[in-house]
Amino acid sequence: MKSILFVCTGNTCRSSMAEALFKKLLEDKGISKNRFKISSAGTCAWDGDNASPQAIQVLEDKGIDIRNHLSTPLTPNLIKETDLILTMTVNHKMGVEQMRPNAKGKVFTLKEYILNNGKKLEKSKVSFEEANDDIYDIRDPFGQPVEVYSKCVKEIEEYLHKLVEKII
């Protein structure tokens, strides 16, 4: 069983939504639950926080219930035990690699993994404009209105559909 971990800051918005959306996408494609272990965590998460109300609402509109989600702090052991780690931003990626330097071969931003065909982002090849334009980041909707969460979910879904094609 291949394990995939989605990582953001607090594990109450982006990574928890990505986890739930990806599980639903795999289910809709008829892919066995025994084939992948999908989870999420946060680089600065408090153990046991609930998903944000806006995240709950946006996913409820898609028929997905995350009311029972409890946040999970990212740990070195969790990194070690995971096959593929997909972060929401470059800063999250750097945090994972700092926590466990030998994880560098299996940690990517979600966008990086899709846009670069699963190859590592070579910082020397990224222009200053790209680095400052956050092209590899999924912006944090935390504390924003539901409309911002909806845009975030739409962006995450776009890359998750491509992820399914890539790993199946």
Sequence and secondary structure as in RCSB ss.txt:
>XXXX:A:sequence
MKSILFVCTGNTCRSSMAEALFKKLLEDKGISKNRFKISSAGTCAWDGDNASPQAIQVLEDKGIDIRNHLSTPLT
PNLIKETDLILTMTVNHKMGVEQMRPNAKGKVFTLKEYILNNGKKLEKSKVSFEEANDDIYDIRDPFGQPVEVYS
KCVKEIEEYLHKLVEKII
>XXXX:A:secstr
 EEEEEEESSSSSHHHHHHHHHHHHHHHTT  TTTEEEEEEETT  TT B  HHHHHHHHTTT   TT B  B  
HHHHHH SEEEESSHHHHHHHHHH GGGTTTEEEHHHHHHTTT    GGGS HHHHHHTTT     TTS HHHHH
HHHHHHHHHHHHHHHHH 
